[in-house]
Amino acid sequence: MAGSTIFDDISEKYGLPIVITGFEPLDLLQSIYMLVKQIENKTPKVEIQYKRVVSKFGNMKALKIMNEVFTCRDDWWRGLGILKNSGLKISNKYLCFDAESKIAVNVEPTFEEKACICGLILKGAKKPSDCKLFGKKCTPDNPIGACMVSNEGACAAYFKYN
């Protein structure tokens, strides 16, 4: 929905090749090929492999509505902790629809398994196979960390295709 331009600054600032990809095996293979070509040619940029869904500027109508209804806030992410401006909250204009401001909800702290290295995997610092829980205590049928929870998670994909 956001388009590819939101990644332009990252690619330019850090000289990183970026390819926005789909989730199907052929999407991933083509994206890897696109990344390898960027690296070989020393031309880091943002490319869209997933053109059947993603456009350069995104869905402008949806983005306008999102920006009107929501504002950014700091939020907590499993494996990563609190990230500045990474979450959304209802804007003041739509506060009358905000259940969070009307109903007191006691959210229990989430327990994170100390041995889970999902945060490092999400950051690209470790591979799923580096985790001592991977494929043993942590499987798609018994996910321990966020990376194994859905079939789109890094560990779940690694588990399925290895």
C-alpha positions as CSV (number, residue, x, y, z in Angstrom):
1,M,0.0,0.0,0.0
2,A,2.8,2.4,0.8
3,G,4.7,1.9,-2.4
4,S,8.5,1.6,-3.0
5,T,9.5,5.2,-2.5
6,I,9.5,4.8,1.3
7,F,12.7,2.7,0.9
8,D,14.6,5.1,-1.4
9,D,16.4,7.0,1.4
10,I,17.6,3.7,3.0
11,S,19.0,2.5,-0.3
12,E,20.7,5.8,-1.1
13,K,22.0,6.5,2.5
14,Y,23.5,3.0,3.0
15,G,24.2,1.9,-0.6
16,L,21.9,-1.1,-0.2
17,P,20.2,-3.0,-3.0
18,I,16.5,-3.4,-2.2
19,V,14.0,-5.6,-4.0
20,I,10.3,-5.6,-2.9
21,T,9.1,-9.2,-3.5
22,G,6.1,-11.4,-3.3
23,F,6.0,-14.6,-1.3
24,E,5.8,-17.3,-3.9
25,P,8.9,-19.4,-4.7
26,L,9.3,-17.9,-8.2
27,D,8.9,-14.3,-6.7
28,L,11.7,-15.1,-4.3
29,L,14.0,-16.6,-7.0
30,Q,13.5,-13.6,-9.3
31,S,14.1,-11.2,-6.4
32,I,17.4,-12.9,-5.5
33,Y,18.4,-12.7,-9.2
34,M,17.5,-8.9,-9.2
35,L,19.6,-8.4,-6.0
36,V,22.6,-10.3,-7.4
37,K,22.5,-8.2,-10.6
38,Q,22.5,-5.0,-8.5
39,I,25.4,-6.2,-6.5
40,E,27.4,-7.4,-9.6
41,N,26.8,-4.1,-11.4
42,K,27.4,-2.0,-8.2
43,T,24.1,-0.2,-8.7
44,P,22.2,-0.3,-5.4
45,K,18.6,0.9,-5.8
46,V,15.0,0.0,-5.0
47,E,13.3,-2.3,-7.4
48,I,9.9,-3.8,-7.4
49,Q,9.6,-7.5,-8.3
50,Y,6.1,-7.7,-6.9
51,K,4.6,-5.4,-9.6
52,R,1.2,-7.2,-9.6
53,V,0.6,-5.7,-6.2
54,V,3.2,-3.0,-5.4
55,S,3.6,0.3,-7.3
56,K,6.2,3.1,-6.9
57,F,3.9,5.6,-5.1
58,G,1.5,3.1,-3.5
59,N,-2.3,3.5,-3.2
60,M,-2.6,7.3,-2.8
61,K,-6.3,7.2,-1.8
62,A,-5.7,4.6,0.9
63,L,-2.6,6.4,2.1
64,K,-4.5,9.7,2.4
65,I,-7.2,8.0,4.5
66,M,-4.6,6.2,6.7
67,N,-2.8,9.5,7.3
68,E,-6.1,11.2,8.3
69,V,-7.3,8.5,10.6
70,F,-4.0,7.4,12.3
71,T,-0.9,9.0,13.7
72,C,2.4,7.3,14.6
73,R,3.4,6.2,18.0
74,D,6.2,4.3,19.6
75,D,5.3,0.6,19.8
76,W,6.7,-2.7,21.1
77,W,7.5,-5.5,18.6
78,R,8.3,-9.1,19.6
79,G,12.0,-9.8,19.3
80,L,12.8,-6.1,18.7
81,G,11.5,-4.2,21.6
82,I,10.1,-0.6,21.4
83,L,10.7,1.1,18.1
84,K,10.1,4.8,17.7
85,N,7.1,5.8,15.5
86,S,6.6,2.2,14.4
87,G,3.0,1.8,15.5
88,L,-0.3,3.5,14.8
89,K,-2.9,5.1,17.0
90,I,-6.3,6.8,16.2
91,S,-5.8,10.5,15.4
92,N,-7.6,13.1,17.6
93,K,-10.1,13.7,14.8
94,Y,-11.4,10.1,15.1
95,L,-10.9,9.7,18.9
96,C,-14.6,9.0,19.4
97,F,-14.0,5.7,17.6
98,D,-11.0,4.7,19.7
99,A,-11.9,1.7,21.9
100,E,-8.4,1.9,23.5
101,S,-9.3,5.3,25.0
102,K,-12.8,4.2,26.2
103,I,-12.1,0.7,27.6
104,A,-9.5,0.0,30.2
105,V,-7.7,-3.1,29.0
106,N,-5.1,-4.8,31.1
107,V,-2.6,-6.2,28.6
108,E,-0.4,-9.0,30.1
109,P,3.3,-8.6,29.4
110,T,4.3,-11.1,26.7
111,F,6.8,-13.7,27.8
112,E,9.7,-14.0,25.4
113,E,11.8,-17.2,25.5
114,K,15.4,-16.1,26.3
115,A,16.9,-18.6,23.9
116,C,14.8,-17.2,20.9
117,I,16.9,-15.1,18.6
118,C,14.1,-13.9,16.4
119,G,15.1,-10.2,16.8
120,L,18.6,-11.0,15.4
121,I,17.0,-13.0,12.6
122,L,14.7,-10.1,11.7
123,K,17.7,-7.8,11.7
124,G,19.6,-10.2,9.4
125,A,22.3,-10.7,12.0
126,K,21.6,-14.4,12.4
127,K,20.0,-17.2,10.3
128,P,17.2,-19.4,11.6
129,S,19.5,-22.4,11.8
130,D,21.7,-20.4,14.3
131,C,18.9,-20.6,16.8
132,K,19.1,-23.6,19.2
133,L,15.3,-23.8,19.4
134,F,14.8,-23.9,15.6
135,G,13.3,-27.2,14.4
136,K,13.4,-28.6,17.9
137,K,11.3,-26.7,20.4
138,C,10.3,-24.1,17.8
139,T,8.4,-25.4,14.8
140,P,5.4,-24.2,12.7
141,D,3.2,-26.3,14.9
142,N,4.7,-24.9,18.1
143,P,6.1,-21.4,17.3
144,I,8.1,-19.8,20.0
145,G,9.1,-16.5,18.4
146,A,7.4,-14.2,15.9
147,C,9.5,-15.5,13.0
148,M,7.8,-18.9,13.1
149,V,4.3,-17.7,13.8
150,S,3.0,-17.3,10.2
151,N,4.0,-18.9,7.0
152,E,5.5,-15.6,5.9
153,G,7.9,-15.5,8.9
154,A,11.6,-15.9,8.2
155,C,11.9,-19.1,10.4
156,A,8.7,-20.7,9.0
157,A,9.9,-20.2,5.4
158,Y,13.4,-21.5,6.3
159,F,11.8,-24.5,8.0
160,K,9.5,-25.2,5.0
161,Y,12.2,-24.9,2.3
162,N,15.2,-26.5,4.0
